[in-house]
C-alpha cells in the first residue's frame, strides 16, 4: 500500500471498468445517480473513518478554514467530474470519455510544470509531444468540439492538483470532500420527492442494492488515487492514467459497440508509443540520479 505506482495502477484499472457499472442504471437520470453516489460514498467513508478511529482528524479539519476551503474545492471538482462522466456513459459517449482521460495526463504535466515546478527531462518532453499529437489527431477525427472530453480532463486535472496540495490522510480527506457536497445531494433528493420524479427508489431491490454499493465503487479508487498522488510526481501519475481510458476505449468498441475510426486507432497506437518513451526516459533519469 506504500507504493505509489501500485496504488495508481489499481485506481486506474478500477476507473477503466466503471462504465460497466454505471450502464446498469441506464434508466436513472445522471443527476439522481450522482446524488446517490455522493450520499453512499459519505456513508461508506464515515464507517471507514470510524473503524480507523480518525474522527479527531475531522475535528482538526473543521477548525481550519483554509483546509476546509481546499477540501470544498476538491469536493466540488470531483462531483462535477462524476456528473459529466455518468451522463456521458449513459448517453452513449464512452469514446469521448476515453478521449477526456487521454487529455488529462497532458493537462497534469502542464499543471505540474506551472504550479508545482516539476521539470520533465528531454525524453519525457518527447513523450508528451507524441501524446499531444495523438490527442490532437483523435480530437480532429472526432469531428466536433469534444466538450465532454474537455470538461472531464479539466475537472479531474484540477482535482489531482488539489489533492497534491492537500496534506491529509486519504480516508479523512475523501470523507471531508463528500461531506461538502452531501447537503446538495440531500437537497436534490428532497426536490425529486417534491416533484414526484424519483427513479432510483422505484428500482427492483437487487438493483437498488447495487446502487447502494456506488459508495464503495466510488470511494475505493479515490482512496488508491489519493495515496498515489501523495507519493508520485503529478506528471508521472498522469501518464499512468492512460490505463483507465485505454480500458474505456476497449469497452466502447467491444462491449458497447460504439464506432471507432482507423484514425482513432492510429492515435491509440501513438499514445502507447508515448507511454513507452516516457517510461524509458523516467527509468533512465532515475538511474542517472542514483549514479550522481
C-alpha positions as a Markdown table, in Angstrom:
| # | Residue | x | y | z |
|---|---|---|---|---|
| 1 | Unk | 0.0 | 0.0 | 0.0 |
| 2 | Unk | 3.0 | 2.3 | 0.4 |
| 3 | Unk | 4.0 | 2.0 | -3.3 |
| 4 | Unk | 2.6 | 5.0 | -5.3 |
| 5 | Unk | 2.8 | 3.2 | -8.6 |
| 6 | Unk | 0.9 | 0.2 | -7.5 |
| 7 | Unk | -1.8 | 2.4 | -5.9 |
| 8 | Unk | -2.1 | 4.4 | -9.2 |
| 9 | Unk | -2.4 | 1.2 | -11.4 |
| 10 | Unk | -5.1 | -0.2 | -9.1 |
| 11 | Unk | -7.0 | 3.1 | -9.2 |
| 12 | Unk | -6.9 | 3.5 | -12.9 |
| 13 | Unk | -7.9 | -0.1 | -13.6 |
| 14 | Unk | -11.0 | 0.4 | -11.3 |
| 15 | Unk | -11.9 | 3.6 | -13.1 |
| 16 | Unk | -11.4 | 2.0 | -16.5 |
| 17 | Unk | -14.1 | -0.7 | -15.9 |
| 18 | Unk | -16.5 | 1.8 | -14.2 |
| 19 | Unk | -18.6 | 2.3 | -17.4 |
| 20 | Unk | -19.8 | -1.3 | -17.0 |
| 21 | Unk | -21.2 | -0.5 | -13.5 |
| 22 | Unk | -22.9 | 2.8 | -14.5 |
| 23 | Unk | -24.5 | 1.2 | -17.5 |
| 24 | Unk | -26.6 | -0.9 | -15.1 |
| 25 | Unk | -28.6 | 2.3 | -14.3 |
| 26 | Unk | -29.4 | 3.5 | -17.8 |
| 27 | Unk | -33.0 | 4.4 | -16.8 |
| 28 | Unk | -31.9 | 6.6 | -13.9 |
| 29 | Unk | -31.1 | 10.3 | -14.7 |
| 30 | Unk | -27.4 | 11.2 | -14.2 |
| 31 | Unk | -28.1 | 13.8 | -11.5 |
| 32 | Unk | -30.0 | 11.3 | -9.4 |
| 33 | Unk | -27.3 | 8.7 | -9.8 |
| 34 | Unk | -24.8 | 11.4 | -8.7 |
| 35 | Unk | -26.8 | 12.2 | -5.6 |
| 36 | Unk | -26.8 | 8.6 | -4.5 |
| 37 | Unk | -23.2 | 8.3 | -5.3 |
| 38 | Unk | -22.4 | 11.2 | -3.0 |
| 39 | Unk | -24.6 | 10.0 | -0.2 |
| 40 | Unk | -23.5 | 6.4 | -0.1 |
| 41 | Unk | -19.8 | 7.4 | -0.5 |
| 42 | Unk | -20.2 | 9.6 | 2.6 |
| 43 | Unk | -21.8 | 6.7 | 4.5 |
| 44 | Unk | -19.1 | 4.3 | 3.4 |
| 45 | Unk | -16.3 | 6.7 | 4.2 |
| 46 | Unk | -17.9 | 7.6 | 7.6 |
| 47 | Unk | -17.9 | 3.9 | 8.5 |
| 48 | Unk | -14.3 | 3.5 | 7.4 |
| 49 | Unk | -13.1 | 6.6 | 9.3 |
| 50 | Unk | -14.9 | 5.3 | 12.4 |
| 51 | Unk | -13.2 | 2.0 | 12.2 |
| 52 | Unk | -9.9 | 3.8 | 11.8 |
| 53 | Unk | -10.8 | 6.0 | 14.8 |
| 54 | Unk | -9.8 | 9.1 | 13.0 |
| 55 | Unk | -12.7 | 11.4 | 14.0 |
| 56 | Unk | -10.1 | 13.6 | 15.7 |
| 57 | Unk | -8.7 | 14.5 | 12.3 |
| 58 | Unk | -12.2 | 15.6 | 11.2 |
| 59 | Unk | -12.3 | 18.0 | 14.1 |
| 60 | Unk | -8.9 | 19.4 | 13.1 |
| 61 | Unk | -10.2 | 20.0 | 9.6 |
| 62 | Unk | -13.3 | 21.7 | 10.9 |
| 63 | Unk | -11.1 | 24.1 | 12.8 |
| 64 | Unk | -9.0 | 25.1 | 9.8 |
| 65 | Unk | -10.7 | 27.5 | 7.4 |
| 66 | Unk | -8.0 | 27.1 | 4.7 |
| 67 | Unk | -8.1 | 23.3 | 4.8 |
| 68 | Unk | -11.9 | 23.4 | 4.7 |
| 69 | Unk | -11.9 | 25.7 | 1.6 |
| 70 | Unk | -9.3 | 23.4 | -0.1 |
| 71 | Unk | -11.4 | 20.3 | 0.5 |
| 72 | Unk | -14.5 | 22.1 | -0.5 |
| 73 | Unk | -12.9 | 23.0 | -3.9 |
| 74 | Unk | -11.7 | 19.4 | -4.4 |
| 75 | Unk | -15.1 | 18.0 | -3.4 |
| 76 | Unk | -16.9 | 20.2 | -5.9 |
| 77 | Unk | -14.4 | 19.4 | -8.7 |
| 78 | Unk | -14.8 | 15.6 | -8.3 |
| 79 | Unk | -18.6 | 15.9 | -8.0 |
| 80 | Unk | -18.6 | 17.8 | -11.3 |
| 81 | Unk | -16.4 | 15.1 | -12.9 |
| 82 | Unk | -18.7 | 12.3 | -11.6 |
| 83 | Unk | -21.8 | 14.0 | -13.1 |
| 84 | Unk | -20.3 | 14.5 | -16.5 |
| 85 | Unk | -18.9 | 11.0 | -16.6 |
| 86 | Unk | -22.2 | 9.3 | -15.6 |
| 87 | Unk | -24.1 | 11.4 | -18.1 |
| 88 | Unk | -21.7 | 10.6 | -20.9 |
| 89 | Unk | -21.6 | 6.9 | -20.3 |
| 90 | Unk | -25.3 | 6.5 | -20.1 |
| 91 | Unk | -25.9 | 8.6 | -23.2 |
| 92 | Unk | -23.5 | 6.7 | -25.5 |
| 93 | Unk | -20.4 | 8.8 | -25.3 |
| 94 | Unk | -17.9 | 6.3 | -23.8 |
| 95 | Unk | -15.4 | 7.0 | -26.6 |
| 96 | Unk | -15.5 | 10.7 | -25.7 |
| 97 | Unk | -15.0 | 9.9 | -22.0 |
| 98 | Unk | -11.9 | 7.9 | -23.1 |
| 99 | Unk | -10.6 | 10.9 | -25.0 |
| 100 | Unk | -11.1 | 13.1 | -21.9 |
| 101 | Unk | -8.9 | 10.9 | -19.8 |
| 102 | Unk | -6.4 | 10.7 | -22.6 |
| 103 | Unk | -6.2 | 14.5 | -22.5 |
| 104 | Unk | -5.9 | 14.6 | -18.7 |
| 105 | Unk | -2.3 | 13.4 | -18.4 |
| 106 | Unk | -1.2 | 16.2 | -20.7 |
| 107 | Unk | -3.0 | 18.7 | -18.6 |
| 108 | Unk | -1.4 | 17.1 | -15.5 |
| 109 | Unk | 2.0 | 17.7 | -16.9 |
| 110 | Unk | 1.1 | 21.4 | -17.7 |
| 111 | Unk | -0.3 | 21.9 | -14.1 |
| 112 | Unk | 2.8 | 20.2 | -12.6 |
| 113 | Unk | 5.2 | 22.5 | -14.6 |
| 114 | Unk | 3.2 | 25.7 | -13.8 |
| 115 | Unk | 2.1 | 25.1 | -10.2 |
| 116 | Unk | 4.5 | 22.5 | -8.8 |
| 117 | Unk | 7.7 | 23.5 | -10.6 |
| 118 | Unk | 8.2 | 19.9 | -11.8 |
| 119 | Unk | 10.7 | 19.7 | -14.7 |
| 120 | Unk | 10.3 | 16.8 | -17.2 |
| 121 | Unk | 13.6 | 15.7 | -18.9 |
| 122 | Unk | 14.0 | 15.7 | -22.7 |
| 123 | Unk | 12.8 | 12.2 | -23.2 |
| 124 | Unk | 9.7 | 12.9 | -21.1 |
| 125 | Unk | 9.0 | 16.1 | -23.2 |
| 126 | Unk | 9.3 | 14.0 | -26.3 |
| 127 | Unk | 6.7 | 11.5 | -24.9 |
| 128 | Unk | 4.4 | 14.5 | -24.1 |
| 129 | Unk | 4.8 | 15.8 | -27.6 |
| 130 | Unk | 3.9 | 12.4 | -29.1 |
| 131 | Unk | 0.9 | 12.0 | -26.8 |
| 132 | Unk | -0.2 | 15.6 | -27.6 |
| 133 | Unk | -0.1 | 14.9 | -31.3 |
| 134 | Unk | -2.1 | 11.7 | -30.8 |
| 135 | Unk | -4.8 | 13.5 | -28.8 |
| 136 | Unk | -4.9 | 16.3 | -31.5 |
| 137 | Unk | -5.4 | 13.6 | -34.2 |
| 138 | Unk | -8.2 | 12.0 | -32.2 |
| 139 | Unk | -9.9 | 15.3 | -31.5 |
| 140 | Unk | -9.8 | 16.3 | -35.2 |
| 141 | Unk | -11.1 | 12.9 | -36.3 |
| 142 | Unk | -14.0 | 13.2 | -33.7 |
| 143 | Unk | -15.5 | 15.9 | -35.9 |
| 144 | Unk | -16.8 | 18.4 | -33.3 |
| 145 | Unk | -15.7 | 20.2 | -30.2 |
| 146 | Unk | -15.4 | 17.4 | -27.6 |
| 147 | Unk | -16.9 | 19.4 | -24.7 |
| 148 | Unk | -17.4 | 16.2 | -22.6 |
| 149 | Unk | -13.7 | 15.2 | -23.0 |
| 150 | Unk | -12.5 | 18.8 | -22.2 |
| 151 | Unk | -14.7 | 19.0 | -19.1 |
| 152 | Unk | -13.6 | 15.7 | -17.8 |
| 153 | Unk | -9.9 | 16.5 | -18.4 |
| 154 | Unk | -10.1 | 19.9 | -16.7 |
| 155 | Unk | -12.2 | 18.8 | -13.7 |
| 156 | Unk | -10.1 | 15.8 | -12.9 |
| 157 | Unk | -6.8 | 17.6 | -13.7 |
| 158 | Unk | -7.6 | 20.3 | -11.2 |
| 159 | Unk | -8.8 | 17.7 | -8.7 |
| 160 | Unk | -5.4 | 15.9 | -9.0 |
| 161 | Unk | -3.6 | 19.2 | -8.4 |
| 162 | Unk | -5.8 | 20.0 | -5.4 |
| 163 | Unk | -5.1 | 16.5 | -3.9 |
| 164 | Unk | -1.4 | 17.1 | -4.5 |
| 165 | Unk | -1.5 | 20.3 | -2.4 |
| 166 | Unk | -3.7 | 19.0 | 0.4 |
| 167 | Unk | -1.6 | 17.2 | 3.1 |
| 168 | Unk | -4.3 | 15.0 | 4.5 |
| 169 | Unk | -5.0 | 11.3 | 5.2 |
| 170 | Unk | -6.8 | 9.7 | 2.2 |
| 171 | Unk | -9.7 | 8.4 | 4.1 |
| 172 | Unk | -10.3 | 11.6 | 6.1 |
| 173 | Unk | -9.8 | 13.8 | 3.1 |
| 174 | Unk | -12.4 | 11.8 | 1.0 |
| 175 | Unk | -14.9 | 11.9 | 3.8 |
| 176 | Unk | -14.5 | 15.7 | 4.0 |
| 177 | Unk | -14.9 | 16.1 | 0.3 |
| 178 | Unk | -18.1 | 14.1 | 0.2 |
| 179 | Unk | -19.4 | 15.9 | 3.3 |
| 180 | Unk | -19.0 | 19.2 | 1.4 |
| 181 | Unk | -21.4 | 18.1 | -1.4 |
| 182 | Unk | -23.7 | 16.0 | 0.8 |
| 183 | Unk | -26.1 | 18.9 | 1.5 |
| 184 | Unk | -26.5 | 19.4 | -2.2 |
| 185 | Unk | -27.2 | 15.7 | -2.8 |
| 186 | Unk | -29.8 | 15.6 | 0.0 |
| 187 | Unk | -31.4 | 18.8 | -1.2 |
| 188 | Unk | -31.7 | 17.2 | -4.7 |
| 189 | Unk | -33.4 | 14.1 | -3.1 |
| 190 | Unk | -35.9 | 16.4 | -1.4 |
| 191 | Unk | -36.6 | 18.2 | -4.7 |
| 192 | Unk | -37.1 | 15.0 | -6.6 |
| 193 | Unk | -39.5 | 13.7 | -4.0 |
| 194 | Unk | -41.4 | 17.1 | -4.0 |
| 195 | Unk | -42.0 | 17.0 | -7.8 |
| 196 | Unk | -42.6 | 13.2 | -7.9 |
| 197 | Unk | -39.6 | 12.4 | -10.2 |
| 198 | Unk | -37.7 | 9.9 | -8.0 |
| 199 | Unk | -36.5 | 7.0 | -10.1 |
| 200 | Unk | -33.9 | 5.2 | -8.0 |
| 201 | Unk | -36.2 | 4.4 | -5.1 |
| 202 | Unk | -38.5 | 2.5 | -7.5 |
| 203 | Unk | -35.8 | 0.2 | -8.7 |
| 204 | Unk | -36.1 | -3.5 | -8.0 |
| 205 | Unk | -34.5 | -4.5 | -4.7 |
| 206 | Unk | -31.5 | -6.2 | -6.3 |
| 207 | Unk | -30.8 | -3.1 | -8.5 |
| 208 | Unk | -31.2 | -0.7 | -5.5 |
| 209 | Unk | -28.6 | -2.7 | -3.5 |
| 210 | Unk | -26.2 | -2.4 | -6.4 |
| 211 | Unk | -26.9 | 1.4 | -6.3 |
| 212 | Unk | -26.1 | 1.4 | -2.6 |
| 213 | Unk | -22.7 | -0.1 | -3.5 |
| 214 | Unk | -21.9 | 3.0 | -5.5 |
| 215 | Unk | -20.4 | 4.4 | -2.3 |
| 216 | Unk | -17.8 | 1.6 | -2.3 |
| 217 | Unk | -17.3 | 1.7 | -6.1 |
| 218 | Unk | -16.7 | 5.4 | -5.8 |
| 219 | Unk | -14.5 | 5.5 | -2.7 |
| 220 | Unk | -12.1 | 2.7 | -3.3 |
| 221 | Unk | -10.4 | 4.0 | -6.5 |
| 222 | Unk | -10.3 | 7.5 | -5.0 |
| 223 | Unk | -8.5 | 6.2 | -1.9 |
| 224 | Unk | -5.9 | 4.4 | -4.1 |
| 225 | Unk | -5.6 | 7.6 | -6.2 |
| 226 | Unk | -5.1 | 9.8 | -3.1 |
| 227 | Unk | -2.3 | 7.5 | -1.8 |
| 228 | Unk | -0.7 | 7.5 | -5.3 |
| 229 | Unk | -0.9 | 11.4 | -5.6 |
| 230 | Unk | 0.9 | 11.7 | -2.3 |
| 231 | Unk | 3.8 | 9.5 | -3.4 |
| 232 | Unk | 4.3 | 10.3 | -7.1 |
| 233 | Unk | 5.2 | 13.2 | -9.3 |
| 234 | Unk | 2.0 | 14.6 | -10.8 |
| 235 | Unk | 3.4 | 14.4 | -14.3 |
| 236 | Unk | 4.3 | 10.7 | -13.9 |
| 237 | Unk | 0.9 | 10.0 | -12.2 |
| 238 | Unk | -0.8 | 11.5 | -15.3 |
| 239 | Unk | 0.9 | 9.1 | -17.7 |
| 240 | Unk | -0.1 | 6.0 | -15.6 |
| 241 | Unk | -3.6 | 7.3 | -16.1 |
| 242 | Unk | -3.6 | 6.1 | -19.7 |
| 243 | Unk | -4.5 | 2.7 | -18.3 |
| 244 | Unk | -8.1 | 3.9 | -17.5 |
| 245 | Unk | -9.1 | 5.4 | -20.8 |
| 246 | Unk | -7.5 | 2.5 | -22.7 |
| 247 | Unk | -9.8 | 0.1 | -20.9 |
| 248 | Unk | -12.7 | 2.5 | -21.5 |
| 249 | Unk | -11.9 | 2.6 | -25.2 |
| 250 | Unk | -11.8 | -1.2 | -25.5 |
| 251 | Unk | -15.1 | -1.4 | -23.7 |
| 252 | Unk | -16.7 | 1.2 | -26.0 |
| 253 | Unk | -15.6 | -0.9 | -29.0 |
| 254 | Unk | -16.1 | -4.5 | -27.9 |
| 255 | Unk | -18.9 | -4.1 | -25.3 |
| 256 | Unk | -20.9 | -1.0 | -26.1 |
| 257 | Unk | -20.4 | -1.3 | -29.9 |
| 258 | Unk | -19.6 | 2.4 | -30.5 |
| 259 | Unk | -18.0 | 3.1 | -33.8 |
| 260 | Unk | -14.2 | 3.7 | -33.9 |
| 261 | Unk | -12.4 | 5.0 | -36.9 |
| 262 | Unk | -9.0 | 3.9 | -38.2 |
| 263 | Unk | -7.6 | 7.3 | -37.3 |
| 264 | Unk | -8.6 | 6.8 | -33.7 |
| 265 | Unk | -6.7 | 3.5 | -33.7 |
| 266 | Unk | -3.6 | 5.4 | -35.0 |
| 267 | Unk | -4.0 | 7.9 | -32.2 |
| 268 | Unk | -4.3 | 5.0 | -29.7 |
| 269 | Unk | -1.0 | 3.5 | -31.0 |
| 270 | Unk | 0.8 | 6.8 | -30.8 |
| 271 | Unk | -0.3 | 7.2 | -27.2 |
| 272 | Unk | 1.1 | 3.8 | -26.2 |
| 273 | Unk | 4.3 | 4.8 | -28.0 |
| 274 | Unk | 4.4 | 7.9 | -25.9 |
| 275 | Unk | 3.9 | 5.7 | -22.8 |
| 276 | Unk | 6.9 | 3.6 | -23.7 |
| 277 | Unk | 9.1 | 6.6 | -24.4 |
| 278 | Unk | 8.0 | 8.3 | -21.1 |
| 279 | Unk | 8.7 | 5.1 | -19.1 |
| 280 | Unk | 12.1 | 4.7 | -20.6 |
| 281 | Unk | 13.0 | 8.3 | -20.0 |
| 282 | Unk | 11.9 | 8.1 | -16.4 |
| 283 | Unk | 13.9 | 4.9 | -15.7 |
| 284 | Unk | 17.0 | 6.5 | -17.3 |
| 285 | Unk | 16.5 | 9.6 | -15.2 |
| 286 | Unk | 16.2 | 7.6 | -12.0 |
| 287 | Unk | 19.4 | 5.6 | -12.8 |
| 288 | Unk | 21.4 | 8.8 | -13.5 |
| 289 | Unk | 20.2 | 10.4 | -10.3 |
| 290 | Unk | 21.4 | 7.3 | -8.3 |
| 291 | Unk | 24.8 | 7.4 | -10.1 |
| 292 | Unk | 25.2 | 11.1 | -9.3 |
